[in-house]
């Protein structure tokens, strides 16, 4: 295999390697955004479901996990919105969503990440983001 074919093949593999897929093979892009507001006891966090390979009907629920260690998991879920519970008539993508965390401890580092449930049995996480609450 010559060098140009090898580089082309490696490029294609890298592109597919950076695409998030759940165990059903559905491509999902979910983004955890930097917090918008942080004070000693509250923080407003936001995320965006940017794409689904299938229709919005494949989205079962979405929300956030929060912890004091990196990459909080579903046992640390603080917000969950079931896709059938929203009243908003726009069900298109991208789909931004937000949550206000309350009761936070001052001068504490927190980690959070957005998640999306698909078909009730697969979860895809966004990137871990951290912030530190200030002193009062």
Secondary structure, DSSP 8 states (H G I E B T S, - for coil): --HHHHHHHHHHHHHHHTS-B-TT--BEEEEE---SEE-SSEEEEEEEEEEESS-GGGEEEEEEEEESSSS--GGGEEEEEEGGG---S---SSEEEEEEEES--TT-EEEEEEEEEETTTEEEE---EEEE----
